[in-house]
């Protein structure tokens, strides 16, 4: 089967980019011919090429025909629908937060929507145009992430893993690690970047993460504490997994906010068994080969069904125009706020500069020089007293 996978970007490493490369590898292992297309190429494109995948940034460089399409950004879905009319097209909806990742609303732009958690499924079911929805689970390359052992008996190293880890919560995590003598490092956009996350996870004993990063930690046999920008669910266990997986590992499945003392207690309760539980769950539910097989079955089923009508442009263009107008209004407001902040910043700089000039002028006066001269003997006496007290030891008296 000739398959085209499309995304907006294969530049910085992130969850949806990692998903696309994983799926491409698994489809090629099944014997299919895969081409990856993205408008913006970069680091993840190089990762894909290193793994033997074809990557192009031009629609003209894609095969003239194909039998299946997968897209994960709406603009790319429209481009591929126009290039391959009538071809079964699957749209992967990764989130509800970003407009560019919402499923295309013109009929015919996609034949089916793949969702990987119940929260995104519920959102897609409310769309004005929602074709067939298939619920799958996040796929992981178990051959790559699953080769690490989990034989350490104590928690010595913890990594916060992901592009969105940060803020006061991360400061508290680091503080807890310092108190317990645990080595800590941030891996991701705001910390140390890596093209081989499996190696970083393999070098840790526990992982703080959300989303796909949490599942990769599970695959590496590491204890995973689900916590991120929007919530905290704690250690991932056999008992908590169903709710956390249904929520998409976002940290919003359980009614629990991040608490520093509770997190420190969780670290003290760490056990290698947590990593083994995660490994068992990910091998059972998140095998990338199973996910690729489900996609192939979906494409075959869609090919046998009635072909969708070509995309209707007028209604969708009107909706996009309204969305663009709203975005321009918001960006205008942001520009006003940015100018106000810039003006305040410049005002404070001028005030600081004026205060520095006043201080320099004060230091140049005869009165200041006289006061400084009178103070020197007192400063010398204080230093002498400090040396005397230190030499006398803690039991000395003045």
Secondary structure, 3 states (H helix, E strand, C coil): CEEEEEEEEECCCCHHHHHHHHHHHHHHHCCCEEEEEEEEECHHHHHHHHCCCEEECCHHHCCCCCCEEEECCHHHHHHHHHHCCCCCEEEEECCCCCHHHCCCCCCCCCCEEEECCHHHHHHHHCCCCCCEEEECCCCECHHHHCCCCCCCCCCCEEEEECCCCCHHHHHHHHHHHHHHCCEEEEECCCCECCCCHHHHHHCCCEEEECHHHHHHHHHCCCEEEEEECCEEEEECCHHHHHHHHHCCCCCCCCCCCCCHHHHHHHHHCCCHHHHHHHHHHHHHHCEHHHHHHHHHHHHHHHHHCCCCCCCCCHHHHHHHHHHHHHHHHHHHHHHHHHHHHHHHHHHHHHHHHHHHHHHHHHHCCHHHHHHHHHHHHHHHHHHHHHHHHHHHCCCCCC
